Amino acid sequence: MIDELVNNSYRFAAPSYGYDAATVLGNALAARRRRRARTTAVVVVVVLWAVFGGILVSDGVYGATGFWVSTVLALWSLWAVNLLAAVLERQVVTVHLRRSRRAGEGFDGVPPVPAPGPAGLYDKIRADQSSSVGVVYYGGYVPFIGAGESVRRWSFACLLERARTSLLPPLSAVADRQEPGHGADGIRAMDPDPFTADELTAYMEQRLRSSLLDEVAAHGQRLRGLEVSRCFYAKALGSRAPVPADRLAEYQQAAGEVPDHYNAAREYLCVRVGSWSQELVTSVFLNVDLKGRMIYTQFHGYHLMPIKSAYHEADRQRRLNGAEVRRLAGRVALESAAGLLGGALWALAWPLAIAKALWNRKDLRTATAATTALDPKEEPDYIDWGARRSVREMASGAYLHFFQQMDDEKFIKIIERRTFEVILDFLEDHHVDTTEYRAQQNALNIGILQTGSGTIVNSAAVAAGSQARAS
């Protein structure tokens, strides 16, 4: 996490779904600071043992005795340092980071005070991860960074034809029969009421929020944790990082044109449901586009899996009593012995470790230089400023409860069903023939495999076998 948000701070932070990356980063930096303090104490003990042990060995008759006494003191000091670090770690987990039912106790949702790390870093992360900006800059291939894994997606295009309200043509159409621009039956083609993709998206935003939350009479039947918002997804390529607030108006102006270039942005309607205390996040991204007399609809369903079981340690542990401290002391003694063995092996390979550290410093200097305002002639022509990884995605595991999987599937199906209803209502209000759109909807949910003789009449039917037909 530190490597992603600190060492690569020139990139945008990924959107946060159900968590605050700045808070988690603050505790991660505090943990690293405690680890460095422990490492420093261990190094000091080892150096003092090497210096005084070497002096005592050369000091006459009592040199051997002094050497072994200093060795015992050094081992005890190493054990004491590691024990103190383990007890402090347990204290932080079970007291400061644990959720408490009593007011004023437990985790308060803010980084440690004073917050470690560069000044202004937390404000930058919170600004990048906020959905209120309206722009997400992503790196890589998939734009929906931070949403987890794709579980369902579909897209189709339908022709916009005006709905027929009567079997008999209107008198005006009969009068215009056999004139240029008429159809095969000689009746002038009638277009539906005009509308734009932005109008349809705004209607979907309002209707989905109201039908899933506001208009539900019973509070228990509402989708708690529902968020509906519109957001542009764009790549940030160039020599300088873009400013989302400045680019939002540009993206909104060009939304109807959908320019095809590498810095183009596409707008999606984001419907997100955070359940199980925001551990299970189901997200749906919707996009509609109008080209000529065609309407193109996209549906992308994602789920962010619950965090790994190891991160629930604060919920399972409690403050140490006397017996637990003794057991912890024994465990730390074994770990200290293993650490000494590992340190001896590391000392044999210290040239490689130093080379790696120097190489990491070189990468860090390169990343830092990329964020510095230099002469345009000296800046690189191509930098990807977009978010690459989400810390929440890195911590995702598997379903921890059967009901989590059922709820995940339920939310996807409910949002999908409501999306079809909302789009159909909008099209019917604008006198659009929805026959083809309904057929496309049925093709997503119905499929029949014919393996024998006979005929199947069904949408999206597949026939396989001798003398088999499907229509």
N, C-alpha and C positions, 0 to 999 in steps of 0.2 A: 504493500500500500504506500509506503514512504517512497519507494522508487517511482511509482506511478504519479503521485500527487506532488512530490517535492522535487525529486531529481528531474522530472519531466514537467515541471510546472508551467512551461511555455505552452503546453497543450491546454485545451479546454477540458474541464472536468465533466464527466458523464452525468446525465440527469439522475437524480436520486429518487427512487421509488420506495417510500416508506422508511427512509432513514436519512441521516444527515452526515455526509462524508466528512465535513469539517470537524464534527464532534469526534468521530471515530479516529480521524487523523491525529487530533490532539492527544487522545489517550495512547495511540501508537507511538507518538514521539515521546510521551512521558515514559512509556515502557522502555523505549530504546535508551533514554537517559538513565534510567535505573540500571539497565544492563551494562551500560558503559561505566557507571560508577562501580558496579561489582567487578567488572574486568580490570578497572584501574586498581582496585584494592588487591586483587589477586596478583597483578603484576608487581605491585609494591612489595607484597609479602615474598614473592619469589626472588626479587632483586635483593632484598635485605638478607634473605637466607643465603643466597649465593655469595654476597659480599662478606657477611660476618662468618658464615660457615667456612669460607676459604681462609679468612684470617685466623680463625680458631684452629683449623687443622695444622697450620704452620707454627702454632704457639706451644711448643715444648710438650711436657708430659700430659697436661690437661687438655691438649688440643682435640684429641678424639672424643673425650667426654663432652666438651663444649660443642663440638660439631653435632653430636647426636642430640644434645639438648636443644640446640637451635633447630634441628630437623623436626623434632617433636613439636616445638612451638610453632614452626611454620605450618606443619600439617594441621595442627589445631586451629590456627588462624584461618587457613583456607576453608576448613569445615565450618567455622563460625561465620565467615563471610557469606558462604553459600546458604547456610541455614537462615541467616538474617534476611538474605534476598528472597528466599522461599517464603518465609513468614510474611514479609512485606507484600509479596505478590498475592498471597492468599488473603491478606487484609484488604488489598485494593479490590480484588474480585468479589469478595463476600460482603464488603461494606460499601465501598464507594460506587461500584458498578452494578450492584444488585437493586432490582426494583423493590421498593418498600411500600407497604400499605399505610404507614404512618407519615404524616406530613413533615417535611423538613429532613427526612432521612432517605438514604438510598441514592440512586443515580438521578441527578437533576437535569440530565440532557444537555450539558454544556461541557466544553473541553476543560481540562485542568487549569487552575488559576495559580500562577501566571501561565498562560498558554505557551508551550514551547514552539519553536519554529520561526521562520521569517515573518516579519511584520507585514500585515496585509494579506497573508496567504489565505487565512480563513474567510475573509470577506470575498476574495476572488473565487474561491471554491463555491461558496454559497450563491454568488451571483451566477456562476456557470451552471450549477445544477438546478436552478430555479426554473420552473415552467412558465413563470409570469413574464419572462423576457420574450417568449414567443419564437425563439430561434434555437435550434440545437445544431451544433457543429460536430460532425462525426468524422472519425478516421476509419480507414478500412473500406469494406465493401457494403455491409448492411447498415442502413441508417438508424435502425431502432436500437441504438446502443443503450445498455442498461436495462432493457426490458426482459432479458433472459433468453429462453429458447423458443423457436417457432413451433407451434402445435397445430395450427390450421391456417390455411390461406387459400383464397380463390380470387379470380377476377374474370370478368366477361364483359362483352360489348353488346349493346342492343340498339336497334334502329328506333328512332323517335318518329312514330306515326300518330296522327290524330285519332282518338278513339271515335268509333262510330256509335252514335246515339240512337240510330234508327236503321231498320233494314231498307227503307226507301230513301233515295237520295233527295236532298233539298231541291226546291224549285230552281234556285239560282244555279245549282250544279247542272240541272237538266238543260237549262237555257244555254249554258256554256259548253254543251256537248260538242265534240268533234272540233275543238279549237286547239291550237298549239299549247303544249304543256299539260295535256290531259293524260290520264292513265289509260290502261287497256280497255276499260269499260266506258271511256269517253267522259269521265267525271273528273273535274279539276281536283288535284291532290290538295288537301287541306293540312297545313302544318299545325302542330299544337301550340298552345300559348308559349311565348318565348320565356326563357329563364336562363340564368347563368349558374355555373358550378359553385360560385360563392354563395348564391342564394340557397341552393340545395344544401350546401355544407352548413350554413347557419341554421336552416330549418332542422337538419339532423341533430345539430348540437342542442338546440332548444328542446326538441321533442324527446330525445334520448334521456336528457337530464330530468325532464318532467315525468316521463312515463316510468322511469325506473326509480325515481326518488320523490319528486314533489307531489305527483298526482296520486300516489299510493296512500290510501286512507289509513290502513293498519301500519303502525310503526315497525312491527316485526317482519313485514313483507317487503320492506325497502332494502335496496342494495346498500348496506352500510359500507362506508369507505369508498363510495363512488366519486370519481372525478372525471369531468368531461371538459376538454380544452382543445384549442386549435394551435398547431405548432408547425413551423417551417423546419425542414431538415435540409441541411446544406453542407457541402464540403468546404473547408477553409484552406485553400491552396494559394500560395503566394509568398512574397517576401515579408509581409507584415500581417500580423493577426488582425482579423476584422473586429469591429465593435458591433455586437448584436443589436443594440438600440438604434444605431445609425443605419444598419442594413435592413431592419424590419420593414420600414416604409418602402424601400426598393423592392424587397421580395413581394410585398403585398401588391404593388403596382404591376409587377411582371407576372403575377400568379395566373392571370387569364391567358397570357401568351405562352407560358411554360417554355422559356428559352432552353435550347439544347446546348449547354456548355458545361464545363467541369465545375464551375462555381454556381451553377443553377440551384434553386431551392424548390422543393415540392411541399405543398401544405397537406397535412393529414389531420383528421379529427381523431383525437386520442381519448379513448374510453378506458378508464382504469379502475379496477376494484381491488382494494387492499384489505385482505381478511387475515384471520389468525394473528391479530396484533401486528399487522403489516408484514408478516413473514411470508405469506403467500400473496403474490401480486399478479393479477390477471390483467393483461393489457390488450386492447384491440385498436388497430390503426386503420382508419377508413379514408379513402380518397375517391373522389368522383371527378371526371374530366369530360368535357364536351368537345367533340371534334366533328364539325359539320352537323349531320343529323344523327350522330352516334353518341351514346352515353356509355362511358367506360367506368366500371366500378371495381375497386380493390378492397379486399378484406384481409388483414394480417392479424392473426391471433398469437399472442406470446404469453408465456408464463414465467415468472421469477420464482424459482423453487425455494422452499424454506432453507434457512441457514443450517450449516452442518451441526451435527449433534454436539461436537466439542465446544461450540460457542455458547451452549446452554450451561456451561460450567457454573456460572454465577447463580443460576436457579437451583442447581443441585447441591452446591456446597454451602457450608455454614461456617461460622467462626470457630477457630480451633479451641479445643479443651486440652487438659494436661496430657491425656493418653494420645491424642492426635499429634500433639507437638513432639512427643517421644517417637512416634512412628515416623513423623516427618524428619526428625533428626537422623534416624537410621537410614532413611531413603537418601537424604542429602549426603550422608557419609559415603554411600555406594556411588552416588553420582559424582562426588568429588574425586573419588579414586579413579573412576572412569575418565574424568576430566584431566587428571594428571597424566594418565596414559595417553589420552588424545593430545595433550599439550606436548608430550615428549615426541610423538610422531610428527606433530606439526613443526616442531623445531628442526626436524630433519628435512622438511620441505619448505622452509621459510623463504628460499629464493623465489619459488613459484608464487607464494602468497603475496610477496612484495610486488612482483611483476603484475599480478592481477589487480592489486590495489592501485598501482600507477595507471593501468589501463582504464579502470573505472573512473579515476580522476580526469583522465583525458576525455572520456565520454561526457562527464559532467561539465567540463569546461566548454565542450562543443555545444551542449544544450543550453548552457547559460549565455553563451555568445549569441545564440539564435534569438534570444529575447531582448538583446540590447539594441537600441536604435543606432545603427551605424550608417555610414555613407551608403546610399543605395547602390553604388558601384561595387561595394565590398560585400553586400548582403547576397545570400544565395537566391537564385531565381525561383526555387521550388521548395516550400516547406509545408508539410501537412500539420496544421494547427489543431485538427479535430481530435475529439476524445477517442482513445483507442480501447480502453478497458474500463469496466465498471467494478469498483471494489465490492459492491454487493453481489455481482455475478461471480466474482472469484470466491466468495464465501458460501455460495449456494451448494446445497447437497442434494438429497433425495427427499421424497415424502416421508415424514416422520409419523404420519397418522393416516389411516385409510380414508377418513372423512376429508382430509385435505385434497386428495386426488378427486373425490367426488365433487367437492365444491369447485375445484378448478374447472372440471368439465362442465359443471352446471352454469358457471358464469359465462363461459364461452358460448354455450348454446343459447342462453337467454339474450345476450347482447346481439348475437347473430340473428335470432328470430325478430327482435325488436328493430334491428336495422332494416330488414326486408320490409317490415310493416311500415316503417317511417318513409322509406323511399317510395313504396307503392302509393301511399297516401299523397305524397307530394306530386308524383306523376299523374295520378288521377285528378288532383285538383287543377292541374294544368292541361287536362284533356289529352293525355298521352295514352295511347293504346298499350296496356300492360301485358298483353298476351305473351309476347316474346320474353318479357322480363320474368313472368311467372314460370314459363317453360325453362328458362335458365336456372331459376331457383330450384325447381323440381329436379333438374339434372344433377344438382349438387348433392341431393339427399336420397335419390332413388336410382337404383341400378339393378337390372335383372339379367341373369345369365341363362341363356337358352341352350341346352345341350342335346335336345332331341328334335323331332319333327314338330311342325306346328308354327304358329305365328304369334308373336307378342306385340301388342300395341302399347307402348309406354315410352316416356321420355328417357333418353339416355340408355336405351336398351342395347345390349350386346348379344349377338347371336354367334354361336360356335357349334359346329357339328354338321353332319350330313343332312341336307334338306331342311336346314333351319333358317328362319327368316325373322327379322326384327324391324319394327318401324315405330 
